C-alpha cells in the first residue's frame, strides 16, 4: 500500500521562560487533518517546540511514513538540518539542553522518513498560526488547572540554565 506523505506543522510556546507552556500540532495527510495540543504548568519554549514535533510523530500510526515537519523553531530545524543532533548523540548527550526530548526525537526519526522545514512564525502561515493558537491555549489551560508538571524540565533544570 502506498501512503500519502504527511505534513506535520508544529509550534510551542511558554508564558515566561520558564513558565506555563504548550504545544500545538496540525497533521495533514491528503484531505485528512488532525489538531493536537497539550500544556504544562512549568516548562520552556524550546521544550514545547520539541514536544510538538515528538507528539506529532508519535501520532503517526504506521512505520516508514514520509513526513515533512514545518516549524518556526530555528532551534529544532537547525539541530536536525545542520547535524547538531548527530553530534550530540556522538558525544553521549553531554552538555545538551533537553536531552530527554532530543533522545526521544532521535528514536522517532528512525521510524520515519522525516524532512524539516523552517517557516517564519507569526507571518500569516495558516497552519503555523493555528499551531500557535493551540499552543498558547494549552499553556493557559495548564496554568489555570495547576498542571501537569513537565517532569523532564524539572529533572534537567541545572542543564537548562
C-alpha positions in Angstrom: 0.0 0.0 0.0 1.4 3.4 -1.0 0.6 6.0 1.6 0.5 9.7 1.0 3.1 12.0 2.6 2.2 13.7 5.9 2.8 17.3 6.7 3.3 17.9 10.4 3.0 21.6 11.4 4.3 22.4 14.9 4.7 25.2 17.4 5.5 25.6 21.0 5.1 28.5 23.5 5.6 29.5 27.0 4.4 32.4 29.0 7.7 33.3 30.7 10.7 31.1 30.0 10.3 29.1 32.2 6.6 29.4 32.7 3.3 27.8 31.7 3.7 26.4 28.2 2.1 24.4 25.5 2.5 22.8 22.1 0.2 22.8 19.1 0.2 20.4 16.2 -1.6 20.2 12.8 -1.2 16.9 11.0 -2.3 16.8 7.3 -2.4 13.8 5.1 -4.3 14.1 1.8 -7.7 15.6 2.8 -7.4 14.5 6.4 -6.5 16.9 9.1 -5.9 16.4 12.9 -5.2 19.0 15.6 -3.4 18.1 18.8 -2.3 20.2 21.8 -1.0 19.8 25.3 0.4 22.0 28.0 2.4 22.1 31.2 2.5 24.3 34.3 6.2 25.0 34.2 8.4 24.5 31.1 10.3 26.4 28.4 9.6 27.4 24.9 12.3 25.2 23.4 10.9 22.2 25.3 7.5 22.9 23.9 8.8 23.3 20.3 10.4 19.8 20.7 7.3 18.3 22.3 5.2 19.4 19.4 7.4 17.5 16.9 7.7 14.5 19.2 3.9 14.2 19.9 3.2 14.8 16.2 5.5 12.0 15.1 4.2 9.7 17.8 0.6 10.2 16.5 1.6 8.6 13.1 0.3 5.1 13.3 2.5 3.4 10.8 6.2 2.9 10.3 8.2 4.5 7.4 5.9 7.5 6.8 7.2 10.3 4.6 6.9 13.3 6.9 7.5 17.0 6.3 7.9 18.8 9.6 7.2 22.5 9.3 8.3 24.5 12.3 9.1 28.1 13.2 11.7 26.9 15.6 15.2 27.5 14.4 16.4 25.5 17.4 14.6 22.4 16.2 15.1 22.8 12.5 18.8 23.7 12.7 19.5 20.8 15.1 18.4 18.4 12.5 19.4 20.1 9.2 22.8 21.3 10.4 23.7 18.0 12.1 23.7 19.2 15.7 21.6 16.2 16.8 24.1 13.7 15.3 26.9 15.5 17.0 25.1 15.4 20.4 24.5 11.7 20.0 28.1 11.0 19.1 29.2 13.0 22.2 26.9 11.0 24.5 24.4 13.8 25.1 26.9 15.8 27.2 26.1 19.4 27.9 22.9 19.2 25.8 19.9 21.1 26.9 16.7 19.0 26.9 18.5 15.6 26.4 15.4 13.7 27.4 13.4 15.2 24.5 16.3 15.0 22.0 16.8 11.3 22.7 13.1 10.7 22.3 13.1 12.6 19.0 16.2 10.7 17.7 14.4 7.4 18.2 11.3 8.7 16.3 13.5 9.8 13.4 14.5 6.2 12.9 10.8 5.2 12.4 10.0 7.6 9.6 11.5 9.4 6.6 11.5 13.0 8.0 12.5 16.3 6.5 12.5 19.5 8.4 11.4 22.9 7.0 11.6 26.3 8.7 8.8 28.8 8.4 8.7 32.3 9.8 6.5 32.5 12.8 3.7 35.0 13.2 3.8 35.7 9.5 0.3 34.6 8.5 1.1 31.0 7.6 -2.4 29.4 8.3 -1.2 26.1 9.8 1.6 27.8 11.8 -0.9 30.4 13.2 -3.3 27.6 14.1 -0.5 25.7 15.9 0.4 28.9 17.8 -3.2 29.4 18.9 -3.3 25.7 20.1 0.0 26.0 22.0 -1.0 29.3 23.7 -4.4 27.9 24.7 -2.9 24.7 26.0 -0.3 26.6 28.1 -3.1 28.8 29.5 -5.2 25.8 30.3 -2.3 24.2 32.2 -1.8 27.4 34.1 -5.4 27.7 35.1 -5.7 24.0 36.1 -2.4 24.0 38.0 -0.6 21.3 36.0 0.5 18.9 34.7 4.2 19.1 35.5 6.9 18.8 32.8 8.9 16.2 34.7 11.7 16.4 32.1 12.1 20.1 32.7 12.2 19.6 36.5 14.8 16.8 36.1 17.0 19.0 33.8 16.8 22.4 35.4 20.5 22.7 36.0 21.4 21.9 32.4 18.7 24.3 31.2 20.4 27.3 32.9 
